[in-house]
Amino acid sequence: MKNEKFSIVTCSYQQGRFLEATIRSVMDQNYTNLEYIVLDGGSTDASVDILKRYDDAISYWHSERDAGQTDALARGIDRASGEYVGWLCSDDLLLPGALQVVSDFFDAHPEVQAVYGDALWIDEHGKFIKPKKEIRFNRFIFRFDHNYIPQPSMFWRRDLYQKVGGLNRRFNLAMDADLWDRFAQVTSIAHIPQYLSCMRFYPEQKTQALRAHGIREDEEIRSRSALTKLRFAQPLLRHLARLQRRLIRLVTGAYFERVPPQLLDSLARYRIAGER
């Protein structure tokens, strides 16, 4: 077990309500070779107080204005020095042991440059909603159905990120899909069929509030495929991609997945004040 250095980056703005739970989920990994970087965009809520409280545990943090989420993430990843890298949004969580699972997988598969696992959907208070049990990477489905990779469950080798040129700051919402698509141009993306993270779902989150903008960015990524030049075929391609994904999930039992009770029990540690 090599336990190569792992770098996790979190960017945050006015997310003091969730930030402490996110930080604790990283600290609770108990990974022996961890670099944790948190970049706050100059929040005026409780975020800075929380960061000061965890100053000894966080490798680097600052609170200053930036040019938005993608800019902050790019800065954080550029600062990262680990062999393995990932980012965790300030309202998401890592599940217990996730980093060790990924490290062991990379050690056992030196040819793999990027890998993702499954995730759990949770609400704004941290209560379980449903599992996000996913399929192996399929670029056709990824492009013509949707980006089904759970972002906080995706990790990669630092060399791959540098090879594709890193995050594109033009993307405000689909920066992850854009990066995964460019990863797929140069390497195969692997899948670990284990739950590695939790993703929050609530009305105020950025992806919900700016959904129309996100759709436009998704269309830009989709347009890279030569198939999109067949304009009349696009509705059919979307239908086929969605049907294929649903059939794969049906055959692999994803729709009937039961989450281990001990995993759900672990979520109690990260409940947010005000839970109903």
C-alpha positions in Angstrom: 0.0 0.0 0.0 1.8 3.1 -1.3 -0.5 5.8 0.0 0.7 8.4 -2.5 0.0 12.0 -1.6 -3.7 13.0 -2.2 -4.7 16.6 -2.8 -8.4 17.6 -2.3 -9.5 21.1 -3.2 -12.6 22.9 -1.9 -13.8 26.3 -3.1 -16.5 28.1 -1.2 -18.5 31.3 -1.1 -21.1 32.1 1.5 -21.4 28.4 2.3 -20.7 28.6 6.0 -23.9 26.6 6.6 -22.3 23.5 5.0 -18.6 24.2 5.1 -17.8 22.6 8.4 -19.5 19.3 7.6 -17.5 19.3 4.3 -14.2 19.9 6.1 -14.9 17.3 8.7 -15.7 14.7 6.0 -12.2 15.3 4.6 -10.5 15.2 8.0 -12.4 12.0 8.9 -10.7 10.2 6.0 -7.7 9.7 8.3 -5.6 9.4 5.1 -2.0 9.5 6.1 -0.7 11.6 3.2 -3.3 14.3 2.6 -3.1 17.8 1.3 -6.3 19.8 1.8 -6.7 23.2 0.1 -9.7 25.5 0.7 -10.2 28.7 -1.2 -13.0 31.0 0.0 -14.1 33.8 -2.2 -14.3 36.4 0.5 -17.4 35.2 2.3 -19.0 37.5 4.9 -20.9 34.7 6.7 -19.3 32.3 9.2 -17.0 30.7 6.7 -13.8 32.4 7.8 -14.4 31.6 11.5 -14.8 27.9 10.5 -11.6 28.0 8.5 -9.7 29.5 11.4 -11.0 26.8 13.6 -9.6 24.1 11.3 -6.4 26.0 10.5 -4.1 23.3 11.9 -5.8 20.6 9.8 -6.1 22.4 6.5 -2.9 22.5 4.4 -3.6 25.9 2.9 -6.6 28.3 2.9 -7.4 31.9 2.1 -10.5 34.1 1.9 -10.3 36.7 -0.9 -12.2 37.7 -4.0 -11.8 35.6 -7.1 -13.3 35.4 -10.6 -15.8 32.7 -9.7 -16.0 29.0 -8.9 -14.0 27.7 -11.8 -11.3 30.2 -11.3 -11.0 29.3 -7.6 -10.9 25.6 -8.4 -8.2 26.1 -11.1 -6.1 28.1 -8.6 -6.4 25.4 -6.0 -5.6 22.6 -8.3 -2.6 24.4 -9.7 -1.4 24.7 -6.1 -2.0 21.0 -5.4 1.1 18.8 -5.2 -0.4 15.4 -4.7 -0.1 12.5 -7.2 -3.9 12.0 -6.9 -6.3 15.0 -7.1 -10.0 15.7 -6.7 -12.3 18.5 -5.7 -15.1 18.6 -3.2 -17.7 21.4 -3.4 -18.3 23.1 -0.1 -21.8 21.6 0.3 -20.8 18.0 -0.5 -19.2 15.2 1.6 -16.7 12.5 1.2 -17.9 9.2 2.6 -15.7 7.3 5.2 -12.6 5.6 3.7 -13.2 7.0 0.2 -9.6 8.3 -0.3 -8.1 5.0 0.8 -10.4 3.1 -1.7 -9.3 5.4 -4.5 -5.6 5.2 -3.6 -5.7 1.4 -3.4 -7.4 1.3 -6.8 -4.8 3.6 -8.4 -2.0 1.5 -6.9 -3.5 -1.7 -8.2 -4.1 -0.2 -11.7 -1.1 1.9 -12.7 -2.5 2.3 -16.2 -5.6 4.1 -15.0 -5.4 7.9 -15.1 -8.9 8.8 -13.9 -11.6 7.0 -11.9 -15.0 7.7 -10.4 -17.2 6.0 -7.9 -20.9 6.2 -6.9 -22.6 8.7 -4.7 -25.5 9.3 -2.4 -27.9 12.2 -2.8 -28.6 14.1 0.4 -30.8 17.1 1.2 -29.8 20.4 2.6 -29.8 19.0 6.1 -27.7 16.0 5.3 -30.5 13.5 5.2 -30.4 10.6 2.7 -32.6 11.0 -0.4 -31.5 8.2 -2.7 -28.5 6.4 -4.1 -26.7 7.5 -7.3 -25.5 4.1 -8.5 -23.8 4.6 -11.8 -22.6 2.7 -14.9 -19.2 2.4 -16.4 -18.0 5.3 -18.5 -19.6 5.4 -21.9 -18.7 8.5 -23.9 -21.8 8.3 -26.2 -24.1 8.2 -23.2 -22.0 10.9 -21.4 -22.3 13.3 -24.3 -25.9 12.7 -25.6 -27.7 11.9 -22.4 -26.0 13.8 -19.6 -22.9 14.0 -17.4 -23.8 11.2 -15.0 -20.4 11.1 -13.3 -20.8 12.2 -9.6 -18.3 15.1 -9.5 -17.1 14.6 -5.9 -16.5 10.9 -6.6 -14.1 11.6 -9.5 -10.3 11.6 -9.0 -7.4 11.7 -11.3 -3.6 11.6 -11.5 -2.1 15.1 -11.6 -0.1 14.4 -14.8 -3.4 13.8 -16.7 -4.8 17.1 -15.6 -1.7 18.9 -16.8 -1.7 17.0 -20.0 -5.2 18.2 -21.0 -4.6 21.8 -19.9 -6.6 21.8 -16.7 -10.0 23.5 -16.1 -11.4 25.8 -18.7 -12.4 29.0 -16.9 -15.0 29.8 -19.6 -17.3 27.2 -18.1 -19.3 28.3 -15.1 -21.4 25.2 -14.5 -20.2 22.4 -16.8 -16.5 22.8 -16.0 -16.5 19.2 -14.7 -18.1 17.7 -17.8 -15.8 19.7 -20.0 -12.8 18.3 -18.0 -14.0 14.7 -18.1 -14.7 15.0 -21.8 -11.1 16.1 -22.4 -9.8 13.4 -20.1 -11.7 10.9 -22.3 -9.9 12.2 -25.4 -6.6 10.9 -24.1 -7.4 8.0 -21.7 -10.0 5.6 -20.5 -12.0 6.6 -17.5 -12.5 3.8 -14.9 -15.3 3.2 -12.5 -15.2 1.9 -8.9 -18.7 0.4 -8.0 -18.6 1.8 -4.4 -20.1 4.9 -2.8 -17.4 7.5 -2.3 -19.3 10.8 -1.7 -22.5 12.6 -1.0 -24.0 15.3 -3.2 -26.5 17.8 -1.8 -29.8 18.6 -3.7 -31.6 21.7 -2.7 -33.4 24.6 -4.6 -30.8 27.3 -3.9 -27.8 25.4 -5.2 -26.0 26.9 -8.2 -26.9 24.1 -10.7 -30.6 24.5 -10.0 -30.7 28.3 -10.1 -28.7 28.6 -13.4 -30.1 25.5 -15.1 -30.6 27.2 -18.5 -27.0 28.4 -18.6 -25.8 24.9 -17.7 -27.8 23.5 -20.6 -26.1 25.8 -23.0 -22.7 24.8 -21.7 -23.6 21.1 -22.1 -24.6 21.8 -25.7 -21.2 23.2 -26.4 -19.5 20.0 -25.1 -21.9 17.9 -27.1 -21.2 19.9 -30.3 -17.6 18.4 -30.3 -19.0 15.2 -31.6 -19.2 14.8 -35.4 -22.6 13.3 -34.9 -24.0 16.7 -33.9 -23.5 17.9 -37.5 -26.5 15.7 -38.3 -29.0 18.1 -36.9 -32.0 16.0 -37.7 -30.5 13.1 -35.8 -29.9 14.9 -32.5 -33.3 14.1 -30.9 -32.8 10.4 -31.9 -29.2 10.4 -30.4 -30.4 11.8 -27.1 -33.2 9.2 -27.0 -30.9 6.3 -27.8 -28.3 7.5 -25.2 -30.9 7.8 -22.5 -32.5 4.4 -23.4 -29.0 2.7 -23.4 -28.2 4.1 -19.9 -31.5 3.1 -18.5 -31.1 -0.4 -19.9 -27.6 -0.8 -18.5 -28.8 0.4 -15.1 -31.7 -2.0 -15.1 -29.5 -5.0 -16.1 -26.9 -4.1 -13.5 -29.5 -3.7 -10.7 -28.8 0.0 -10.1 -32.5 0.8 -9.8 -32.8 -1.7 -7.0 -29.6 -0.9 -5.1 -29.8 -0.9 -1.3 -27.3 1.3 0.5 -25.6 -0.5 3.5 -27.2 0.7 6.7 -23.8 1.5 8.3 -23.0 3.9 5.5 -26.3 5.7 6.1 -25.6 5.7 9.8 -22.3 7.6 9.1 -24.3 10.5 7.7 -25.6 11.4 11.1 -22.2 12.9 11.9 -22.6 15.5 9.3 -26.2 16.6 9.9 -26.8 20.3 9.5 -28.5 22.4 12.3 -32.1 23.0 11.6 -32.9 19.5 10.3 -36.6 18.8 10.4 
